[in-house]
Amino acid sequence: MSTNTDLHHERQNATICSEDFAVWWAGGEKELSKNRTLEKLFFNDPQFADERPLANMSYKEVYEYSTAKAVRFLRKLREYLREQRKINSKPLTAIEEIYELRRLLAGTLGAALLPQNFSFRLHSAMFLPTLLNQATEEQQKQWLEKAWNFDGIIGSYAQTELGHGTFVRGLETRADYDIERKEFVLNSPTLSAYKWWPGGLGHTANVTVLMAQLYIKDKPYGLQPFLVRIRNEKTHEPEPGVDVGDIGPKIGLNGVNNGFLGLKNVRIPLNQMLAKNNQVLADGTFVKGPEPLLLYGSMVFARVLIIRDVVYNLLQAATIATRYSAVRRQGVETPGQPEIQVLDFLTQQQKLFPQIAKGIFYRMAADYVWDMYRVVNKELDVGNKRNLPELHALTCCLKAVCSEDASKGVEILRKACGGHGFMASANFGNIYANATAACTYEGENTVLLLQAARFLTKSYVGGLKRCVLPRTVAYMRIFTRPKWTADVETLVAYLEKTSMERAKFSFFYMQSNKANPKIANHAGLSLAKAGILHGRAFMARMALDNVRSQILKGRIPKSLQGVIEELLNIFIMDLFLASLDEILHFNYLSAKQVQDIEERYQQALLAFRPNAVAVVDGFDFHDRVLSSTLGCYDGQAYERLMAEARKCDLNTETVNATFESSLKTLTRSNL
């Protein structure tokens, strides 16, 4: 199809070059070329073409289709990575290789080929990292290489139960040590103890990391990780005592094969408790080892991945909605004149442009946390645990804030496309399912915010004592109100000051109510707000410093500096306005000062308007990645909507069988 005229004009009239933006966004010409080469490798391969829309398939068909396609995808991807390893001058560490594999499986390429996701997700995101971080060297020799190569092992990670999720101390699955036989006996003592939700557990995985309460002579020793074979390696039949299956259809992600798992007197040998951190000796002696990366380090790694995942969800939706808003026309200002592009309405810009900005700067945050995670990993190798609490708090905060905002943002963008956004072929459904699911898995967001808030209140007390605070909370020592100058630096300072004030309020509220046993519950609202405000304050400061640093070092081309600064202004002002209730709660601002920010925000939206399409083009999403009738590069939305409608199974015949079986009797029955 030819390109839509309006979309063509948008690209012609932009003040930046989309290719320049794409090079910067990818991290350089070399990376952009590598990304495009990889996409061509798959998109030009006919074995990855979709002849039938997934929307027309049953739940069982979606799983079977997605699994078969995922196997082909994984084989080809592993071949590609092996070739890349040969030419890579800088070898990756084990955790970096896992991160790269997971990024490719679940990133834009995975989204294009497997829109309902796939059942190997936890193998790379949780199973492999857990073996790497919690298994001894001997256990890794026995399991890790085989798991990495899928040599008789497809893994999952079973922690959440039917009756307990984020309250991990309440998990009921038991592992009783049998001293005579040197074995652990695993049981699900109640229905609520059944494992529930692990990806791939239903019919795909044959081995899982099982989190269970350890008992030795009926004495509890807390939650420990165990390697359990749940299906026979050769026949794939469930092992004796194992009750396993799929939990059924969900709102989305129906290719993931989330499963349930019940155990009855399942025995595993002593060496299948992952023992890098804690150990059980043959005689039943429990040996507490060094502190792990975190109590549940695999989940921290997964949260790092989630931040990046939801960024792509948000930016895919923003690309679709922005292109469609340039194509869609609605209403007239002057009779006889063409209808107005929806993208010209400020109300539409306010829906779209902040989401574009969030996607850009949330990815910067994801890169920051990934770098921090790698540093902490190296520090732990030499026994340095100093930065563990900061890493844990930051990953909790950002996972919660970014996934919540992405989920809301995708829905805002869907509604910005009107009725057509509700069509399955627009692809907002799959994108939203991915984004909103992230709000719950690997830690429910409210619980994560409360965990982060504990670190924040401690940091506030440290600030009072003039202690040296970790870099991400150094602002907790700032007690004076910022001087108002109405620039973004001031807005960031107000976000930091407000975050500190909310942490202060939460701390003193808890201190003054120590005698009240219900205070932990009552303080929850304030503590959750503290977590959100810290996430916003961190990202505002990080974005401001990052852009300034990149400009100073010449990493942002001069041709792009103006538009990046416009997006930075939109991002920080949006965070400020979203936090206005909290800011006004702890600071005095006049109505005139607030009005000035609102007016500057509107001006920033209008200033960015000419480059909106050029920027989303610069994200370089292939049409296969977007998989949207509304968001294709050519902008021929109406033609594609009609073409997809004709593919509907109901349209394979002009008269459906229900006419003879039902409708005919109704229309001739004189009700």
N, C-alpha and C positions, 0 to 999 in steps of 0.2 A: 504494500500500500504506500501511496505518497504521504508525505508528512502533512499533518494538519496545518493550515495557514497560520492560525494564531500561535501555535507552538513554534513554527518557523520564525515568525516575527519576534517572539520572545528571545530566541537565540541570537538573532541578528542584532537586536537592540541592546543586548547585555553589554556592560562595560568591562567584563572579565571574560577570559577564555576558559571554557569548561575543562579543556585538556590540562591547562596549568593547574586548576584546582584539583583535578584527578591525580596529577603527579604528586602534589603536596599531600593530599589525603592518603595516598597509598604509601607515602614515605620515600618517594623518589621514583625516577623513571624505571630503574631496574625492577623494583617491587611491582610497579604497575604492569610492566611487561610480563612479569612472572604470573601475576594474577590473571591477566587476559589469556596467556598461553594455557594455563591450567583450565580455565573455563572452556576454551575452544576444544581442548582434549576431551572434555565430557559432552559439551553441548553439540558437537559435530558427530558424536558417536550415536548411531541409530539405536543401539541397545538401551539408551537412556531416554528415548522419546516416549511421551505419554499419549497413547492412542485413545484412551478412554478417561474422561474426567473422574477424579477420585470422588467427587460429590455424588456420582451415580453408583458408587460401590457400597456394598454392605460393610459392616464393621469387620467381619471375618475376612472379606476380600481386601479391605484396606491393609490389614496386618500382613496378609500373605503377599500381597503385591509389594508393599513397602519393604518387607524383609528380603524378598528375592532381589529387589533393586538395590537395597543397601549392601547386600553381599557383593553384587557386581561392582558397586561404587567403591567398597572397601578394598577389593582386590586390585582394582585399577589405581586407586589412590596410593596403596602401599607400594606398588611398582614405581609410581612416580616419585614417592618419597625416597625409595632406595636409590634411584638415579640421582636425585638431588643431593643425597648424602655423599655420593661419590665426588661431586663437584663442589661441595661446600667446604670452603677453606677453614671455617670456624665450626668445629663439631659442637653439637648441642648436648647439654647434660640430659640425663634421663627424664627429669621433670619437664625440661624444655621441649623434649621430643613428644612427651605426652600432651603437653599444652598445644603444640603445633598440630598434632593429629586431631585433637578434640576441636581446635579452632576450624580446621578444614571440614571436619565431619558435620559440625553444627553451625558453621558460618553461612555465608551467602551461597556457597556451592551446595552445601547440604540442604539449605532452604529451597533451592531451585529444583533439586532432584528428588527431595523427600519432603514435600510440603506438610505431610502429617507426621513428620519426624520418624525416628527409627529406633529399633530395640537394642542397639549397641551403645546407646548414649552413655549409660552408667559404666559400661566396661572401661571407657577411656576417661570419663570424668571423675569416677569414684573408685572403681575396683583397682585399676592400675596404680593410681596415686596412693591408695591405702597399702598395697603391697610394698611400694617403694618407701613409704614413710613409717610403716608399723611392723614390717616383717624383718626378722633377723637376716644376716647374710646367707645363712644356710637355707632358710625358708625362701629367700629370693632366688637362690640357685635352683631350688626345686620347682618354684611356681612362676616367677616373674617373666623369665624369657619365654616360657610356654604360653603364658597369658598374653604377652606382647605380640606373639606370632599367631594367636588363636589356635595353638597346637593342642587340641583336645579340651580347650577351656574357653568358654564364653561367660564372662563374669557379670555379677550384679552386686549391689550393696544393700543389705536388708537391715534397716534400723527402725524406721517408722512402723508402728503397729496399729491395728484396728482401733485400739483404745487409747493410744498415746503417741504423740508426735514430738513436739518441741520439749516436753517435760521428759527428758531422757532418763532421769532417775526413776521414773515410774514405769519404764519398760518391764514387761513381765517374762519374756522368754528366758528360760533357765538353762545354765550349763553346769551340771553337777559333776565334780571330778570323782571318778572311780579309781581309788588308789591301787586296788588289787590288779585291775586290768590295764591301768595306765591309759585310761580313756575318759573323754568327756561324754556325758549323756545329755542330749539336748531335748528339751520339751517346751511345748506351748501349753501352759497349764490351763488356760481359759480361751474362750473365743476371742476376747479382746486382745489376747497375746499374739494372735496371728499377725505375721508381718503383712503389711498392706501398703501398696504404692510403688515399691521399687521397680524402676524401668527395666524391661527385658526379663523380669523374673517369671512372668506367666508361662511362656512356652519357648523362650529363646535361650536364656542362661542355663548352664548346667553346673555352675559353681557360684557360690555367693560368699561375700564377707558378711557374717551374721553377728550383729551386736546382741550380746546376751549377758544376763546377770550371772556372774561366776559364784558358785557355792562350793566350798570344801568342807566336808563334814558338817554340812548344813550352816556353815558360817558364811555370810555374804562378803564378797570382795569387790563389788562394784561391776560396772559394765566393762566388758572386754570383747575384742574382736576375734572371731573364729572363722576359719576357712571350712566351708561345708559343701560337699558335692551333693547337689539336689537331684540331678538327672544322670543316668548312666551315660558314660562317654560314647559308647558304641550304639546303643538303642535309643537313647534320649528319653527312655521311660523314667518316671520318678523313682528315686531310690526307696527302699523299704522304710516305712515310717514317715515318708514325706508326702504331704498333701499340698499340691501346688497347682495354680491356675491363673487365669486372667481375671482382673476385677471388673471388666466390662466397659462399655462405651463411656466416654467422657465428653466434655464440651469441645475438646479438640485434642490434638496430638495422639490420634488413635492408631498411629503406627508404632507407638512406644512399647506396647505390650506390658503395661503395668500389671504387677501380679500380687497374689496372696501366697502365703507360705505358712503351713502349720507343721509342727514336728512332734513325733511321738516316739520317745526312746531311741532317737537316732544317735549312734555312737561314732565318734571320730577320735583318732589317735592324739596323744598328748602334743605332738609337734604341729598340730593344726590350730593351736591358739597362737595368734600373731604376737611374738614375744620380744619385739625390739624395745618396748617400754616396760611392760610387766611380764612376769614369768611364773609358771607353776613348775616346781621341781617334781621329779618322779615320786618322791615320798609325800607329796601334797603340800610342801612348803611354798607359800606365796612370796615372791620376791618383787618388791616394788622397784621399778627401774627409773631411769632419768625422766624428767618431764618431757612429754612429747611436744611436737611442733605446736599443737594446741590439744586440748582434751580430745577433740575430734577433728584432727588436722585435715582429713580428706574433705570435710565439709567446707573448710576455709578455702581450700584450693577450688572447690566447686563454685563458691561465691565469687571468687575472682573471675571465673569463666562467665558466670551469669551476668555480671555487669557489662561485659562486652557483648554477650548475646542480645540483651534487651536494647542495646544501642542500635544494633542492626534492625531489630524489629521496628523500632521507632523511625529510623531513617527510611526504611522501605515504605512504611505507611506515609511518611512525609513526601517522599518522591511521587507516589501514586496520587496523593491528594493535590500536590502542587501542580503537576502536569494537567490533571483533570480540571483544576480551577482555572487554568489558562485556556482550556478548550471550551469549558462550559460558559454559556452566556445567559444572563438573566436580567430582565427588566431594561427599560430605556429611560434616559434623562430627557431626551428631546424626541418628540414624535417624528417618525421617518428615519431616524438614525439607527444604526445597528445596536443590538442589545449589548449590554455591558459585560465584559469578562468578569466572572465572579472573583478572580484574583485581584481586581481593582478595588473591591470593597474592603475598607479598613477592618470591618468585623471578621472578614475571611482571613485577612493577613494576621490578625491577632490569634486566630486558631492555628495557622500553619507555621508561621515563622519562628515562634518560640520553640516549637518541636524540632525544627531544623537545628536551631542553636543548641538545644539540649543534647541532641544526638552527637553533635561535634564535640562539645565539651565534656559530656559524659564519657566519650571514648578516651579523651585525654586523662580522665580520672581512672578509667580502667587500665590504661598503660602505666599510670603512676602506681597503682596498687600491685600490678604484676611485677614491676621492677622492685617494689618494696618486698614482695613475697620472696623473690629470688635472693635478695640481700639477707633476709631473715633466715632463709634456709641455710645459707653459707655460714651465718653467724652461729646457728645451732650446731653445726658440725664441729665448732671449736668451743662449744659449751656456753656461748653468749646468749642469754635469754632476755636481755634488757628490752628489746623492741617487740616482744611477743604481745603484750597487752595492747600496744598501740595498733599493731597489725590486726588483731582480732576485732578491736572496737571499730576500726575504719572499714574493714570488710563487712561487718554487721551493718554499719550505718549506710554505706554506699549500696550494698545489695538491696536493702529495704527501700531507700529513697529512689534509686534509679529504676528498680522494677515497678514500684508503685507509680512513678511519674510516666514511665513508658506505657504501662497498661492504660492509664488515663489518657495519655497522649494519643495512642492508637485509636481509642474510641472517639476522641475529639476529632481526629482526622477522618475517621469513617463517617461521622455525622456531617462533617464539612462537605462530603460528597453527595449529600442528599440521599434520595431513595436508591440510586444506583450503587451507592456504597454498601448497601445491604445485600447485594447480589453475591453469591458464592464466587462468581467469576471475577469479582473485584479483588478477591483474596484478602480482604481485611479480616475475615473469620480466622484463617490459619495464623495470620500474623498476631491477631489479638490473643488467640489461644496460647501461643508461645509466650507472649509478654505477660499475660495475667497468671499463667501457671507459675511463673518465676516468683510471684509474690508469696507463694506458699512453700514450694519445695526448697530443700537445703536450709530450712529455718524460716518459720512464719515471721512476717515482717515486724509485727508488734513485739514479739519476743526478742528479735534481734535488736530492735531499738532500745529495749529495756536493758539488754546486755551491754550495749554501747554506753548507755547512760550511766551505768555504774562506774565505768572508766572515766566518764566526764566529770562526775561529782568528785571522784578522787583527784582528778587533775585540778579541779577548782580549789580543793583544799591544799594541794601542792603549790598552787599559785599564791594562795594566802601566805604560805610559809616561805615564799620566795625561792622555791625549789626550781631547778632547771627542768622544764617540761619538754616532752617530745614535740617535734616540730609541728605536727598537725594540730596540736592543742596549745601551742605557745601563746596564743591570744588570750588564754584563760588568766593571764597576769595583767591584762589591760582593764583597768577599773574606771578610767575617765571617759566621759562621753566624747565621741569624735566631734571635731569642729565641722559644721555644715558648709559644704562647698558645692553640693549637687553634682559632683562628678562620680564616676564609677568607683574610684578609690574610696570615696566617702561611703558609698552604699555598701561596699564590702566590709568596711570598718564597722558599720552599723549592724550588719549581719553577724559579725564576730562578737561584737559587744552584746547583742541580744542573746546569742548562744550562751555566752558566759553568764548572763543574768538568769537565764532559764535554768542552767546547771546550779547556780547559786541558790535560786528559789527552791529547787528540788531538794538540795542538800539540807537547807535549814528547815524545810517542811518536815523532812524525815527526822531530823535531829529533835525538833520540838514535839514530836509525837512518838518517841521511842516506846513509851509505855502502852501505846495502842497496838494490839496485835494485828489489827486490820490495816495498819498504815501502809504496808507494802502495796496492798491493792489500791488504796486511795491515792498513793503517790504515783501510780502507774501512768495516769494521764499526763502529769507534768514531766515525768521521766521520758515518756515516748516523744513528747514535744522537744525535749532536750536533744534526743537522738536525731530527729528530723532537722532541727536548726543547726546542729553541728555538721550534718551532711551538706546542707546548703552553704554554710559558711566556708567549709573546706573547699567545696567545688568552686565557689566564687573566687576565693583567693588563689586557688590552683590555676583556674582559667586565666585570671588577670596576669599572674606571674609567668605562666607558660607562654602566653601570647607575647608579652613584653620581651621575654628571653628569646623566643624564636625570631622576632623582628630584629632584635639587637644582634643576633648571631647570623642574620641573613638567611634563616631557614624558611621564612615565608617570603616568597617573591614580592617585589614591590608592587607588581600588578594586582596582587591579592590582598595586600595589607589593609586597604580601605574596607573591603567587604568583610574580612575577618574581624576587624575592629567593630564594624556595624553589628555583626553577629554576637560579638562579645558584649556590646552594650545591651543588646536585646536580652541576652542570657542573664546578665547580672541584674538588670532592671526587672526582669520577670521573676527572678528569685526574690528580689526585694519586695515587690508588690505581693507575691504569694505569701510572704512572711509579715505583711504589714500589721496584722492584728497583734502579733507577738512584739514587733518593733515598737508599736504605740503603747503596748502594755508596760514596757520597761523604759521607754524613752519618750521625751517630749518632741513632737514635730508639729509645726503649725499646718493648718489647712493649705496655706499657700505653698509650703514646701512639698507636701504630698501632691498637690496639683501640678507643680513644676515637674516632678518625676513622671507623672502620668502623661503630661504633654511631651516630654522628651522621649518617652517610650513610644508614643504614637509617631513622632518624627522619625525615630529609628526604624520603625516598621515601614514607613513610606520610603525611607532612604534605601532600604534593602530591596524593595519591590522590583526594580528593574533587573536584578540579578538572581531572583528566586529560582527560576527554571535553570539558569546556568549553573547554579550551585548544586541543585539536586542531580543534574546531569553529571556533575563532577564526582558524585559518589560512585559513579560508574557501575550502577546496577544493571546487569544484563536483563533483557526482557524475560528470560527464563527465571531469573532470580525473583523478580517482582511477580511474575505469573498473574498479571492483572489486566483485565480488559480495559480498565480506566487509566492505567499508568504506563502503557507502552510508549516507547520512544517516539513513535510516529504520531501519537495523539489521536488516532482514529478510534476513539472510544465507542461511538455508536455502532460503527460497522462491526467491531469486535464483540460488542454485547449481543448483537443479533446473530452473529456466527456461532457464538457459544450457546445461545438459546436453542438454535437448531440442532445442537448435539444432544440435547436432553433426551433421555430414553423415551419419554412420553410422546415425543414428536417423531418417532420411527414409524408411526401409523397415524393415518388421518382420523380414524375412529377408534377410540379405546374400547376395550372389552366391557368396561363398566356401563356403556350405553345399553347393551343388550341385557346385562345382568341386573342393573339397578336403575339407571336414569330413565330408560324406556318405560319401565313399570310405574315410575313416579309421575312422568308427564302424562300418562294415560289413565290415571287412577282417580281423578276428580276428588282430591282431598278436600 
